[in-house]
Amino acid sequence: MVTLVDFLFILGLYFAAIGLAFFFSWVGAWVFRKLSARLQARRGPPLVQPVADIIKLFGKERFIPCLANKFLYILSPLVALSAILILSFMIPPGIPYWPGPLSWDLIVVLYFSVMFSLAFVIAGWASGSPWGKIGASREVAIILSVELPLAIAILIPPLALARGGYGFTLSITDVILAQEGNFLWTVLPNWFIFHYPFAALALFLALLTKSWMRPFGDIPEAEQEIFAGPLTEYGGPLLGIFELARLFRFYVFTALFVDLYLGGGSGLIFPISILVFLLKCLSITIIMTIIHVASARYRISHVFKWFLTVCLAFALISLIRIVVGF
């Protein structure tokens, strides 16, 4: 039975997790924009710019297009924000014993990551705009392409633990604990990226796409083709909610990769473990930014080709290794 003290502790921890996620997402969004500008020989925005843009949107007038489905038009940004906030709490910040996750939290992570993407599909169709519907159809194509290799790559670490005799688990906490120590007889850390590099690459490419980064991620909102895609008819506070939800992607998707394949906080003591964890997340953000700036936007057919052939093959290679015990 949960007591009032336990409830207040979990509630306080939830707000602490959201605060940590917001702080890193703010910094991550600024690093993304600043580094992108520097790589393109521009100056870039100040640190306050990512949050200032969102605050500006909340100060504008709310409007709803006359052809839009009013209920779904308002509901979709709330679904996107709710899903990403739950993910921010469910994914441990590099700490093994984190009260948020459960014994089956990877299933919850998969579920809410899909819900986050589906919110943009609903927004595009509910807006009544042809550009929104085109963007929504592109987002559906990305979901159908990415989710299968993403799911396999996410499940590789717990399946490897079950094969190694640790027992089957879907807890991110157990995955973090299993990565302590060194890799075999080497001085390398015992991270799953060294055990299953192909699965790690498949997960990285999938999370890069779910973060709306090139070469695949920004296909639904191709400005030169369909304006803002699913969000073309959005403005004011509702667009601000969407942008706030998208801000958290800099934390959620990098944190998931760090916990599953880079050892989380590397088993260090608190609060050093959180600092190490955030530095790893920042490194992943920088790598994603460089790829985003250096890549051109691919066609939607390339998404199917890459994820249902190359990335799926990478994930299946690791899965076959686990099955045959190699």
C-alpha positions as CSV (number, residue, x, y, z in Angstrom):
1,M,0.0,0.0,0.0
2,V,1.3,3.4,-1.0
3,T,1.4,5.9,1.8
4,L,1.1,9.6,1.6
5,V,4.9,10.0,2.2
6,D,5.6,7.6,-0.7
7,F,3.2,9.5,-3.0
8,L,4.7,12.9,-2.2
9,F,8.2,11.4,-2.7
10,I,7.3,10.0,-6.1
11,L,5.5,13.3,-7.0
12,G,8.6,15.3,-6.0
13,L,10.8,13.0,-8.0
14,Y,8.6,13.3,-11.0
15,F,8.9,17.1,-11.0
16,A,12.7,16.8,-10.4
17,A,12.9,14.5,-13.4
18,I,10.9,16.8,-15.6
19,G,13.1,19.7,-14.4
20,L,16.2,17.9,-15.3
21,A,14.8,16.9,-18.7
22,F,13.7,20.5,-19.4
23,F,17.1,21.9,-18.4
24,F,19.0,19.5,-20.6
25,S,16.6,19.9,-23.5
26,W,17.0,23.6,-23.3
27,V,20.7,23.3,-23.4
28,G,20.5,20.6,-26.1
29,A,18.3,22.7,-28.3
30,W,20.6,25.6,-28.0
31,V,23.7,23.5,-28.8
32,F,21.8,22.1,-31.8
33,R,21.0,25.6,-33.1
34,K,24.3,27.2,-32.2
35,L,26.4,24.3,-33.7
36,S,24.3,24.2,-36.8
37,A,24.8,27.9,-37.3
38,R,28.6,27.7,-36.7
39,L,28.9,24.8,-39.2
40,Q,27.0,27.0,-41.7
41,A,29.2,30.0,-41.1
42,R,26.5,31.9,-39.1
43,R,26.6,33.3,-35.6
44,G,23.7,31.4,-34.0
45,P,21.2,32.4,-31.3
46,P,21.9,33.2,-27.6
47,L,21.2,30.6,-24.9
48,V,17.7,32.0,-24.1
49,Q,16.4,31.7,-27.7
50,P,14.9,28.2,-27.6
51,V,12.7,29.0,-24.6
52,A,12.0,32.6,-25.7
53,D,10.6,31.3,-28.9
54,I,8.2,29.0,-27.0
55,I,7.2,31.7,-24.6
56,K,6.4,34.0,-27.5
57,L,4.1,31.5,-29.0
58,F,2.1,31.2,-25.7
59,G,1.6,35.0,-25.8
60,K,-0.1,34.9,-29.2
61,E,-3.8,34.5,-29.9
62,R,-5.2,31.0,-30.3
63,F,-7.0,30.3,-33.5
64,I,-8.6,27.2,-35.0
65,P,-9.1,26.8,-38.8
66,C,-12.8,26.6,-39.9
67,L,-12.2,23.2,-41.7
68,A,-10.4,21.6,-38.7
69,N,-11.7,19.0,-36.4
70,K,-11.8,21.1,-33.3
71,F,-11.5,18.3,-30.7
72,L,-8.6,16.5,-32.4
73,Y,-7.0,19.8,-33.3
74,I,-6.7,20.7,-29.6
75,L,-6.1,17.2,-28.3
76,S,-3.1,16.3,-30.5
77,P,-0.6,18.8,-28.9
78,L,-1.7,17.7,-25.4
79,V,-1.1,14.0,-26.4
80,A,2.3,14.8,-27.7
81,L,3.3,16.7,-24.6
82,S,1.9,14.1,-22.2
83,A,3.7,11.3,-24.0
84,I,7.1,13.0,-24.0
85,L,6.7,14.0,-20.3
86,I,5.9,10.4,-19.3
87,L,9.0,9.3,-21.2
88,S,11.1,11.9,-19.4
89,F,10.2,10.3,-16.1
90,M,10.3,6.6,-17.2
91,I,13.9,6.8,-18.6
92,P,16.4,6.9,-15.7
93,P,19.0,9.7,-15.8
94,G,21.9,7.2,-15.6
95,I,20.9,6.1,-12.1
96,P,20.3,2.3,-11.7
97,Y,17.8,2.5,-8.8
98,W,15.3,5.0,-10.3
99,P,11.7,4.9,-8.9
100,G,10.1,5.8,-12.2
101,P,10.8,2.6,-14.3
102,L,9.0,-0.7,-13.8
103,S,10.0,-4.3,-14.6
104,W,8.4,-3.9,-18.1
105,D,9.2,-0.2,-18.7
106,L,10.8,-0.8,-22.1
107,I,7.3,-1.7,-23.4
108,V,6.0,1.5,-21.9
109,V,8.8,3.4,-23.7
110,L,7.9,1.9,-27.0
111,Y,4.2,2.6,-26.5
112,F,4.6,6.3,-25.6
113,S,7.3,6.9,-28.3
114,V,4.8,5.8,-30.9
115,M,2.1,7.9,-29.3
116,F,4.4,10.9,-29.5
117,S,4.7,10.4,-33.3
118,L,1.0,9.6,-33.8
119,A,0.1,13.0,-32.2
120,F,1.7,14.7,-35.2
121,V,-0.3,12.4,-37.6
122,I,-3.5,13.3,-35.8
123,A,-2.6,17.0,-35.9
124,G,-2.0,16.9,-39.7
125,W,-5.3,15.2,-40.5
126,A,-7.3,17.2,-38.0
127,S,-6.1,20.6,-39.3
128,G,-8.0,20.3,-42.6
129,S,-5.0,21.5,-44.5
130,P,-3.7,19.6,-47.6
131,W,-0.2,20.4,-46.5
132,G,-0.9,19.0,-43.1
133,K,-2.4,15.8,-44.6
134,I,0.7,15.3,-46.8
135,G,2.9,15.8,-43.7
136,A,0.8,13.4,-41.7
137,S,1.0,10.7,-44.5
138,R,4.8,11.1,-44.5
139,E,4.9,10.7,-40.7
140,V,2.9,7.5,-41.0
141,A,5.4,6.2,-43.6
142,I,8.2,7.0,-41.2
143,I,6.4,5.2,-38.3
144,L,5.8,2.1,-40.4
145,S,9.5,2.1,-41.5
146,V,11.2,3.0,-38.2
147,E,9.3,1.2,-35.5
148,L,10.2,-2.4,-36.3
149,P,14.0,-1.9,-36.3
150,L,13.6,0.5,-33.3
151,A,11.7,-2.1,-31.3
152,I,14.2,-4.9,-32.1
153,A,17.2,-2.7,-31.2
154,I,15.6,-1.6,-27.9
155,L,14.9,-5.2,-27.0
156,I,18.4,-6.5,-27.8
157,P,20.0,-5.6,-24.4
158,P,17.3,-7.4,-22.3
159,L,17.4,-10.4,-24.6
160,A,21.2,-10.5,-24.3
161,L,20.8,-10.5,-20.5
162,A,18.3,-13.4,-20.7
163,R,20.7,-15.3,-22.9
164,G,23.5,-14.7,-20.5
165,G,21.7,-16.2,-17.6
166,Y,20.6,-12.9,-15.9
167,G,16.9,-13.7,-16.4
168,F,14.5,-12.0,-18.8
169,T,13.8,-8.4,-17.9
170,L,12.4,-5.4,-19.6
171,S,13.7,-2.9,-17.1
172,I,16.1,-0.2,-18.1
173,T,17.5,-0.3,-14.6
174,D,18.6,-3.9,-15.0
175,V,20.2,-3.0,-18.4
176,I,22.2,-0.2,-16.8
177,L,23.4,-2.5,-13.9
178,A,24.5,-5.1,-16.4
179,Q,26.9,-2.7,-18.1
180,E,29.1,-2.1,-15.1
181,G,32.7,-3.4,-15.2
182,N,34.9,-4.0,-18.3
183,F,34.3,-5.6,-21.6
184,L,35.8,-9.1,-21.5
185,W,39.5,-8.9,-20.8
186,T,39.9,-5.4,-22.3
187,V,40.0,-2.0,-20.6
188,L,36.8,-1.0,-22.6
189,P,33.7,-0.4,-20.5
190,N,31.1,-3.2,-20.6
191,W,28.7,-1.2,-22.7
192,F,26.3,-3.0,-25.1
193,I,27.5,-0.8,-27.9
194,F,30.7,-2.9,-27.9
195,H,28.8,-6.2,-27.6
196,Y,26.2,-5.3,-30.3
197,P,27.5,-2.4,-32.4
198,F,25.0,-3.1,-35.3
199,A,22.0,-2.9,-33.0
200,A,23.4,0.3,-31.5
201,L,23.7,1.8,-35.0
202,A,20.2,0.8,-35.9
203,L,18.9,2.4,-32.7
204,F,20.9,5.5,-33.3
205,L,19.5,6.0,-36.8
206,A,16.0,5.3,-35.6
207,L,16.2,7.8,-32.8
208,L,17.8,10.3,-35.1
209,T,14.8,10.1,-37.3
210,K,12.3,10.3,-34.4
211,S,14.1,13.4,-33.3
212,W,13.1,15.1,-36.6
213,M,16.6,15.4,-37.9
214,R,18.0,14.8,-41.3
215,P,18.5,12.8,-43.5
216,F,15.1,11.2,-42.7
217,G,13.5,13.0,-39.7
218,D,12.5,16.3,-41.2
219,I,10.7,14.8,-44.2
220,P,7.2,15.4,-42.7
221,E,7.9,19.2,-42.3
222,A,9.9,19.9,-45.4
223,E,9.6,23.7,-45.5
224,Q,10.6,24.0,-49.2
225,E,7.8,21.6,-50.2
226,I,4.9,21.5,-47.7
227,F,5.6,24.5,-45.4
228,A,5.5,23.0,-41.9
229,G,3.8,19.7,-42.7
230,P,1.5,18.5,-39.9
231,L,1.9,21.8,-38.1
232,T,1.2,24.1,-41.0
233,E,-2.1,25.3,-39.6
234,Y,-0.9,25.5,-36.0
235,G,0.0,28.8,-34.2
236,G,-0.2,30.5,-30.9
237,P,-0.4,28.4,-27.7
238,L,-1.2,25.1,-29.4
239,L,1.9,25.4,-31.6
240,G,3.8,26.4,-28.4
241,I,2.7,23.1,-26.8
242,F,4.0,21.2,-29.8
243,E,7.3,23.0,-29.7
244,L,7.6,22.4,-26.0
245,A,7.0,18.7,-26.6
246,R,9.6,18.7,-29.4
247,L,12.1,20.4,-27.2
248,F,12.1,17.4,-24.8
249,R,13.2,15.1,-27.7
250,F,16.8,16.3,-27.1
251,Y,16.7,14.6,-23.7
252,V,14.4,11.6,-24.2
253,F,15.9,10.0,-27.3
254,T,19.5,10.6,-26.4
255,A,18.9,9.4,-22.8
256,L,17.3,6.2,-24.1
257,F,20.4,5.4,-26.2
258,V,22.8,6.3,-23.4
259,D,21.0,4.0,-20.9
260,L,20.7,1.0,-23.2
261,Y,24.0,1.1,-25.1
262,L,26.4,3.5,-23.3
263,G,26.1,2.4,-19.7
264,G,24.0,5.2,-18.3
265,G,26.0,6.9,-15.6
266,S,28.8,4.3,-15.7
267,G,28.0,3.1,-12.2
268,L,29.4,6.1,-10.5
269,I,28.2,7.6,-7.3
270,F,25.5,10.3,-7.2
271,P,25.6,13.1,-8.4
272,I,28.6,12.3,-10.6
273,S,26.7,9.6,-12.4
274,I,24.1,12.2,-13.5
275,L,26.8,14.5,-14.7
276,V,28.5,11.8,-16.7
277,F,25.1,10.7,-18.1
278,L,24.3,14.2,-19.3
279,L,27.7,14.6,-20.9
280,K,27.1,11.4,-22.8
281,C,23.7,12.7,-23.9
282,L,25.3,16.0,-25.0
283,S,27.9,14.1,-27.0
284,I,25.1,12.2,-28.8
285,T,23.3,15.5,-29.5
286,I,26.4,17.0,-31.0
287,I,26.9,13.9,-33.3
288,M,23.2,14.1,-34.3
289,T,23.6,17.8,-35.1
290,I,26.7,17.3,-37.3
291,I,24.8,14.6,-39.2
292,H,21.8,16.8,-39.6
293,V,23.8,19.7,-41.0
294,A,25.9,17.6,-43.3
295,S,23.0,15.6,-44.7
296,A,20.5,16.4,-47.4
297,R,16.8,15.5,-47.0
298,Y,16.1,12.2,-48.5
299,R,13.0,11.1,-50.3
300,I,10.3,9.2,-48.5
301,S,11.1,6.1,-50.5
302,H,14.6,6.2,-49.0
303,V,13.1,5.8,-45.6
304,F,11.6,2.5,-46.5
305,K,14.8,1.4,-48.2
306,W,17.1,2.3,-45.3
307,F,15.0,1.1,-42.4
308,L,13.4,-2.0,-43.8
309,T,16.6,-3.2,-45.4
310,V,19.8,-1.8,-43.8
311,C,18.7,-0.9,-40.3
312,L,16.4,-3.9,-40.0
313,A,19.3,-6.1,-41.2
314,F,21.6,-4.6,-38.5
315,A,19.0,-5.3,-35.8
316,L,18.4,-8.8,-37.0
317,I,22.1,-9.6,-37.2
318,S,22.3,-8.8,-33.5
319,L,19.1,-10.8,-32.8
320,I,20.5,-13.8,-34.6
321,R,23.7,-13.6,-32.6
322,I,21.7,-13.8,-29.4
323,V,19.6,-16.7,-30.6
324,V,22.6,-18.8,-31.7
325,G,24.6,-17.7,-28.7
326,F,27.5,-16.1,-30.7
